[in-house]
Amino acid sequence: MTGQCAQVLRIIRELGPVLSFTMTADYAIPEAAARVHDLRGKGYNILTQIHSAIEFRGSIRRNAATYSLGTPEWPAPGFLAAPEPARQRGLF
């Protein structure tokens, strides 16, 4: 993995729960939510907590996300679940 996805994963691993604003302001990752979405698609168990209001650098920010790694970190629970048999999906 390379680029911003690798950077976001490293930041979350090193800092623990991290605000999306911190990733944008301190690490120049303007679309942290999109990178988290990409990481989830790769199987990482990234948890999101939404805060209705937080103070960030002296200003109140609304609907801020904090990202952290769940346990196990990878694969996310259910990521490798066996697909439903074709018969149950009505294909046979």
matplotlib code that plots the C-alpha trace (Angstrom):
import matplotlib.pyplot as plt

x = [0.0, 1.3, 0.3, -2.2, -3.8, -0.5, 0.0, -3.5, -3.0, 0.4, -1.1, -3.9, -1.5, 0.9, -1.6, -4.4, -7.8, -7.2, -9.5, -10.1, -9.2, -5.8, -5.1, -6.1, -4.3, -1.2, -0.6, -2.1, -4.7, -7.7, -10.1, -9.4, -12.8, -12.2, -8.9, -10.5, -13.2, -10.4, -8.7, -12.0, -12.4, -9.0, -10.2, -8.9, -11.1, -11.2, -13.7, -15.4, -16.8, -18.7, -18.6, -21.5, -19.2, -15.5, -13.1, -10.2, -7.6, -9.9, -13.0, -16.0, -16.3, -19.5, -19.8, -16.1, -14.9, -12.3, -10.8, -9.2, -8.2, -10.4, -9.3, -8.3, -6.8, -7.1, -9.2, -12.3, -14.9, -16.9, -14.5, -13.6, -17.0, -17.9, -20.2, -23.8, -24.2, -25.6, -28.6, -29.7, -29.3, -31.8, -29.2, -30.0]
y = [0.0, 3.5, 7.1, 8.7, 5.3, 4.2, 7.6, 7.5, 3.9, 4.9, 8.0, 6.0, 3.3, 5.8, 8.3, 6.0, 7.7, 10.7, 13.5, 14.0, 17.7, 16.6, 14.6, 17.6, 20.3, 18.5, 15.9, 17.6, 14.8, 16.8, 13.8, 11.6, 10.1, 8.9, 7.3, 5.6, 4.3, 2.9, 1.2, -0.4, -1.7, -3.4, -5.1, -2.8, -2.6, 1.2, 2.5, 5.9, 7.9, 11.1, 14.0, 16.4, 19.3, 19.5, 22.3, 22.3, 25.0, 27.4, 26.9, 24.7, 22.2, 20.2, 16.6, 15.7, 12.2, 10.3, 7.3, 4.4, 0.7, -2.0, -5.4, -7.3, -4.6, -6.7, -8.2, -6.5, -8.8, -10.3, -9.2, -12.8, -14.3, -17.0, -15.9, -17.1, -20.3, -19.8, -22.0, -19.6, -16.6, -18.1, -18.8, -22.5]
z = [0.0, -0.9, -0.9, 1.4, 2.4, 3.8, 5.5, 7.1, 8.4, 9.9, 11.6, 13.1, 14.3, 15.8, 17.4, 18.3, 18.0, 15.7, 14.5, 10.8, 11.4, 12.7, 9.5, 7.4, 9.3, 10.4, 7.7, 4.6, 4.0, 2.7, 2.3, 5.3, 5.1, 1.6, 2.6, 5.5, 3.1, 0.9, 3.8, 4.9, 1.4, 1.8, 4.9, 7.7, 10.8, 11.2, 13.6, 13.4, 16.2, 15.3, 17.8, 17.6, 18.6, 19.5, 20.0, 17.5, 17.6, 19.4, 17.3, 17.8, 15.0, 14.4, 13.3, 13.6, 13.1, 15.2, 13.6, 15.4, 14.7, 15.9, 17.1, 15.1, 12.9, 9.8, 8.3, 9.5, 11.1, 8.3, 5.5, 4.7, 5.3, 2.9, 0.1, 0.2, -1.8, -5.4, -4.6, -1.7, -4.0, -6.5, -9.2, -9.5]

ax = plt.figure().add_subplot(projection="3d")
ax.plot(x, y, z, "-o")
ax.set_aspect("equal")
plt.show()
